């Protein structure tokens, strides 16, 4: 039985963890891990911290526009000592269009990865949330470049750290191509990512939980369990198709997803005011 004192101490620790991450986000200065406050593997605590962080962002004027899935790679899960993905929130100020200049002064330790993004045309709040329902709820897919980032200094993260830190989200860039699931098969796509013209990562749809649609199904169930189901109009980043790679100021990153299209992002060499 959990005592009132223990609950109060837990809440205080989670408040402190959320404030540490929010301060790092606002000041662009990396912080120490939050696992010293909530433990390295306490998933419920980590998501409660993420919820506090989200509330802080919304209070500051940010608007929730979707969700992202992380840790879809079996190898990365093994490295983190977990057996499931995680998820985070996408805010309106995280989105960039194809070819846009992304200001590096809003990032700390960015790493790029290629993904298939989806936009929903139906809510995923009721029903079995099986693959058939997921397919029916998806409006279209797009090539996407997610720039992961960590507020934790040196990416020194355990599972609870990355979950609490909004699944190590940074910004994302969406391509202009829009295709329905009648026009492409997410599991069959191939991917190549280049930085300044040099190929640095390759992969395919099967690398994302066996099929990006499997990832969306997992997310739909997890989000509903969390009490915030996926809604029509939201953007879903379904997870990496291949390994992520670090990026630096001045880099140009291009993702080609065979069967879907391409997307490019440029990263400013200096701060943009």
Secondary structure, 3 states (H helix, E strand, C coil): CCCHHHHHHHHHHHHHHHHHHHHHHHHCCCECCCHHHHCCCCHHHHHHHHHHHHHHHHHCCCCEEEEEEECCCHHHHHHHCCCCCEEEEEEHHHEEECCCEECHHHCCCCEEEEEEEEEECCCECCCCCCHHHHHHHEEEEEEEEEEECCCEHHHCCCHHHHHHCHHHCCEEEECCCCECCCCCCHHHCEEEEEECCEEEEEEEHHHCCCCHHHHHHHHHHHHHHHCCCECCCCEEEEEECCCCEECCCCCEEEEEEECCEEEEEEECCCCCC
